[in-house]
Amino acid sequence: MAWIDLIGRILLAALFAAGAVQKAVEPGQVQDLLAGVGFPGWLVWPALAFNAALAVGLVFGPRVRVWAFAGAAYCMATSVFHFIPGDGWQMSIFVKNWAIAGGLLVLGART
């Protein structure tokens, strides 16, 4: 069943790769979210780099466990930017971040 594990890791990695691309193409969206909670907009660039590294690390390793736990922590921490109760779209992203964190915790515990 190693191939199922790999497919799951690829699917999780695709999310972070897409996040890196989104930050590269439209950094203003993330910069606005950062500014909304008092952080400098330039943090979009380390976030982009981490998203890209996480995508690669989840697929190719080594130390998939470390990448999985780091990704879970990242999802939990960044969910705060999406906790906007009056905005249904942002709240769905908030919940999705926690669900992804859960999947990454399971992956980290299994590897």
BARODO-493645 format. One line per field, with one value per residue (C-alpha): x, y, z. Coordinates in pm, whole numbers, padded with zeros to 5 digits. Each point is the difference from the previous one (the first is absolute). Layout:
BARODO-493645
east (X | ...)
north (Y | ...)
up (Z | ...)
This chain:
BARODO-493645
east (00000 | 00300 | -00147 | -00312 | 00222 | 00186 | -00325 | -00120 | 00329 | -00016 | -00354 | 00099 | 00311 | -00210 | -00190 | 00322 | 00146 | -00316 | 00032 | 00354 | -00111 | -00294 | 00232 | 00237 | -00274 | -00221 | 00211 | -00233 | -00273 | 00228 | 00156 | -00349 | -00075 | 00332 | -00059 | -00346 | 00154 | 00291 | 00277 | 00225 | -00089 | 00351 | -00073 | -00175 | 00342 | 00115 | -00350 | 00036 | 00341 | -00135 | -00299 | 00230 | 00245 | -00285 | -00143 | 00335 | 00070 | -00334 | 00053 | 00371 | 00106 | 00225 | -00160 | -00359 | -00102 | 00178 | -00159 | -00344 | 00026 | 00141 | -00288 | -00255 | 00144 | 00002 | -00366 | -00103 | 00197 | -00113 | -00363 | -00016 | 00016 | -00321 | -00199 | -00246 | -00340 | -00194 | 00156 | -00120 | 00274 | 00277 | -00159 | -00005 | 00373 | 00048 | -00172 | 00181 | 00336 | -00083 | -00113 | 00324 | 00194 | -00180 | 00093 | 00362 | 00008 | -00126 | 00263 | 00271 | -00107 | 00004 | 00337)
north (00000 | 00229 | 00135 | 00119 | 00184 | 00162 | 00106 | 00157 | 00184 | 00124 | 00129 | 00184 | 00135 | 00126 | 00224 | 00161 | 00025 | 00180 | 00228 | 00088 | 00077 | 00208 | 00203 | 00057 | 00103 | 00203 | 00098 | 00289 | -00229 | -00151 | 00337 | 00136 | -00291 | 00055 | 00374 | -00070 | -00162 | 00241 | -00194 | 00146 | -00091 | -00120 | -00318 | -00126 | -00094 | -00229 | -00151 | -00067 | -00163 | -00214 | -00111 | -00103 | -00180 | -00175 | -00125 | -00145 | -00141 | -00179 | -00177 | -00069 | 00018 | -00084 | 00026 | 00013 | -00010 | 00329 | 00161 | -00130 | 00140 | 00330 | 00024 | -00073 | 00276 | 00237 | -00073 | 00052 | 00324 | 00148 | -00086 | 00309 | 00218 | -00160 | 00020 | 00261 | -00116 | 00244 | -00140 | -00349 | -00049 | 00080 | -00221 | -00293 | 00053 | 00017 | -00337 | -00147 | 00100 | -00191 | -00303 | 00003 | 00034 | -00310 | -00197 | 00109 | -00103 | -00346 | -00020 | 00107 | -00255 | -00280 | 00065)
up (00000 | -00030 | -00324 | 00184 | 00247 | -00289 | -00170 | 00325 | 00041 | -00360 | 00051 | 00317 | -00172 | -00292 | 00240 | 00126 | -00350 | -00112 | 00302 | -00103 | -00356 | 00126 | 00221 | -00293 | -00243 | 00237 | 00303 | 00077 | 00129 | 00262 | 00080 | 00072 | 00234 | 00176 | 00032 | 00138 | 00308 | 00030 | -00178 | -00270 | -00357 | -00084 | 00201 | -00312 | -00140 | 00285 | -00004 | -00373 | 00056 | 00284 | -00208 | -00285 | 00230 | 00178 | -00329 | -00103 | 00346 | 00025 | -00330 | -00006 | 00365 | 00165 | 00340 | -00115 | 00367 | 00067 | -00306 | 00100 | 00352 | -00128 | -00250 | 00273 | 00218 | -00298 | -00078 | 00361 | 00030 | -00330 | 00065 | 00222 | -00313 | -00124 | 00323 | -00118 | 00132 | -00219 | -00319 | -00089 | -00259 | 00248 | 00263 | -00242 | -00056 | 00379 | 00045 | -00300 | 00150 | 00318 | -00202 | -00198 | 00325 | 00126 | -00310 | 00031 | 00366 | -00097 | -00274 | 00241 | 00258 | -00258 | -00161)
